[in-house]
Amino acid sequence: MDYSSTYRLAQDIRDSEEYRTYHELKESVMADETTAALIKEYRKLQMTIQMSVMGGAQASAEDTQRFSGITTLLFSKPEVSNFLLAEMRLQQALADIFKIVTEAADVDMTIPGLEG
């Protein structure tokens, strides 16, 4: 298999507005140690809650409440809010690319129990 188109895709991703915006904001936002720690905790709680839901369980009230509080705090800061939204846009673009590639390969990446 020739991977030259893959390298072009990687460069297209690095040249995309989503990527550039995310990385510009990331550098600035993550320079603050407190904000970086809160974002790390936000992501950890987000993953914990998502895994609970995917497993058919309900996330603990403590995790949900802590996640809600950290989310409110982070999104109250415009630069952090812009960063997290930019991250979501980049993740969505990458998910779209992954979907296109897996469909082209005729590979079913559906998670059992989460089919639409």
N, C-alpha and C positions, 0 to 999 in steps of 0.2 A: 504494500500500500504506500502510496506517495503522500507524505504529510505536508507538502508545501502549502496546500490550501488551509490546513490547520494552523500553520504559522501565520498565514495571512489573516485568518480569523482572529488569532490572538492579538495581532497588531491592530486590527479593526476595533477590537474590544478596548485596547489601551488608548486608541484615538477617539473613542466615543465620548460624548458629552457626559454620559452617566459615570463613566470611569474617572474622567478628569475632575468632575465636580466632587465626587466621593473622595478622591485622594487629596484634593486641595483642602477640603473641610476636615478630613481625618487628621491631617498633620497638625492643624490648628487646635482642634478639639482635644485630641489625645495628649497634647502637650501639658494640659492641666491634669495633675495626678489624681485629684479628687474626682473630676469628671470621668477620667479614664477608668477609675475603680467603679464608679456608679454604672458606667456603660457595661463593664465586665459583669457586674452583678445583674444588671437588666437582662443581658443575653443569657446568663446562666438560668435565671428564673423563667425567662421566656421558653427556653428549651425544656426545662423541668415541667412546666405547665403543658406545653405541647405534647411531650412524651406521655404524660398522664392521660390526656385526652385521647391520644392515638391508641393507648392501651385500654381504653374503655373505662378509665377511672376518672374521678373528679380530682382536680388539683386541690391541695390542702388550702384551707381558708387563710392560713398564715402566708403561704407562698403567693396566693392571689392578692392578698392585701398589700404585701410588701412590693409585689410587682406593680400594682396600681400606684402606690406612693412614689416609687422610683420613676415610673413612666411620667407621672404628673410633674415631678421635679425636673426631669431631663427635658421634657417638651416645653417647659416654661422658659427655657433659655433659647432664644432664637437661633444662635449658631449651632447649638447641639441639636435642636429640632431639625434644622436644615440638613445637618450631617446624617441624622437617622433616616430622614426622608430620602436623602440621596442614596444611602445604603440600600433602602428598600427598592428604589428604582433600579439600581445596579443589579440587585438580586433578582428582580423580576425579569430584566433583560437576559441575565444568564440562564434563568429557568426557561425562558422562551427558546433560547438557543439550544439548551439541553433537550427540550421537547422536540424541536425540529430534527436534531441529530438522531435521537432515539427512534423517532418515527421513520426517518430515512433508512435506519438499520433494521426496521421492523422488529424492534425490541419493546416488549411491554414492561414498563417500569412502574406500573400501577401498584400501589401498596394495598394488599388485601384488606378489605373492610373500609377503605376510604374511596372506593370508586364513586364517581359522580353519579 
